[in-house]
Amino acid sequence: MIEDHELIELEREIADLILFSKNSIYEISEILKPSDILDKRTKEIYEVALGLLESSNNYDALQILELVSESAREYIYSHDGIFVPAINAIDIAKKIKEYAIVRQAKNKLRFIFMNKTEIGRAHV
């Protein structure tokens, strides 16, 4: 299981891969849905790239930068890491998906617990 701080870095890598290694989006989209991504800026970058891909079967980083919010652009510009194209997009996407599955399971358990607690209070 990955930790929250690791997830932040992994999601940053996904944003970089989407922007600078265009072919990786095909691998990423087979594993991740935008809803699997927690960071709203990375999710926005991913959704814009997917939209461009659907509409024109092509995109580049400049198109994405034109379409995302100011917050997402600042997120992209503020990244001081060095992008390494050799990063394995599939491994990163699988780790984020694993985290998303665990998060969904925890949310379901929390929902069940809260409902049982509310039902228990109603019967008292």
C-alpha positions in Angstrom: 0.0 0.0 0.0 1.3 3.4 -0.9 1.3 6.4 1.5 -0.4 9.7 0.8 2.9 11.6 0.1 3.8 8.9 -2.4 0.5 9.2 -4.1 1.0 13.0 -4.5 4.3 12.2 -6.3 2.8 9.5 -8.4 -0.1 11.7 -9.5 2.5 14.4 -10.4 4.3 11.8 -12.5 1.0 10.9 -14.3 0.5 14.6 -15.1 4.0 14.8 -16.5 3.5 11.6 -18.5 0.3 13.0 -20.0 1.9 16.3 -20.9 5.3 15.1 -22.2 5.0 11.5 -23.2 1.9 11.5 -25.3 1.8 7.7 -26.0 1.6 6.9 -22.3 -1.9 8.2 -22.1 -3.1 5.1 -23.9 -1.5 2.9 -21.3 -2.7 5.1 -18.4 -6.3 5.3 -19.7 -6.5 1.4 -19.8 -5.9 1.4 -16.1 -7.1 4.7 -14.6 -10.3 6.6 -14.7 -10.2 10.3 -13.9 -12.2 9.5 -10.8 -9.2 7.4 -9.5 -7.1 10.6 -9.2 -7.4 12.6 -6.1 -5.5 15.8 -7.0 -8.0 18.0 -8.8 -5.3 19.6 -11.0 -3.9 16.3 -12.2 -7.5 15.1 -12.8 -8.2 18.2 -14.8 -5.1 17.7 -17.0 -6.1 14.1 -17.5 -9.7 14.9 -18.4 -8.6 17.6 -20.9 -6.1 15.3 -22.5 -8.7 12.6 -22.8 -11.2 15.1 -24.3 -8.7 16.2 -26.9 -7.8 12.7 -27.7 -11.5 11.8 -28.2 -12.2 14.9 -30.4 -9.1 14.9 -32.6 -7.2 11.7 -31.8 -4.3 13.9 -31.0 -3.1 16.5 -28.5 0.0 18.3 -27.3 1.1 20.0 -24.0 0.4 23.5 -25.4 -3.2 22.6 -26.2 -3.7 21.2 -22.7 -2.1 24.3 -21.1 -4.5 26.5 -23.1 -7.5 24.6 -21.9 -6.8 23.9 -18.2 -7.5 26.3 -15.3 -5.0 28.8 -14.0 -4.5 26.5 -10.9 -3.6 23.5 -13.1 -1.2 25.7 -15.2 0.5 26.9 -12.0 0.8 23.3 -10.9 2.5 22.3 -14.1 4.9 25.3 -14.1 5.8 24.9 -10.4 7.0 21.4 -10.8 10.8 21.5 -10.3 11.4 17.8 -10.9 13.1 16.5 -14.0 10.8 14.5 -16.2 12.2 11.1 -17.2 10.4 9.7 -20.2 11.6 6.2 -19.2 9.2 6.1 -16.3 6.9 3.1 -16.6 3.4 4.6 -17.0 1.7 1.3 -16.4 3.4 0.7 -13.0 2.5 4.3 -11.9 -1.1 3.9 -13.0 -1.5 0.6 -11.3 -0.2 2.0 -8.0 -2.7 4.9 -8.2 -5.5 2.5 -9.1 -4.6 0.3 -6.1 -4.8 3.4 -3.9 -8.2 4.3 -5.5 -9.6 0.8 -4.9 -8.5 0.9 -1.2 -9.9 4.4 -0.8 -13.3 3.4 -2.3 -13.5 0.4 0.0 -12.8 2.6 3.0 -15.5 5.0 1.9 -18.0 2.2 1.6 -17.1 0.9 5.0 -17.4 4.4 6.4 -20.8 4.8 4.7 -22.1 1.4 6.1 -20.8 2.3 9.6 -22.4 5.8 9.5 -25.7 4.3 8.4 -25.7 1.6 11.0 -24.9 4.2 13.7 -27.8 6.4 12.5 -30.2 3.4 12.4 -29.0 2.4 15.9 -29.8 5.9 17.2 -33.2 5.9 15.6 -34.2 2.7 17.5 -33.1 4.0 20.9 
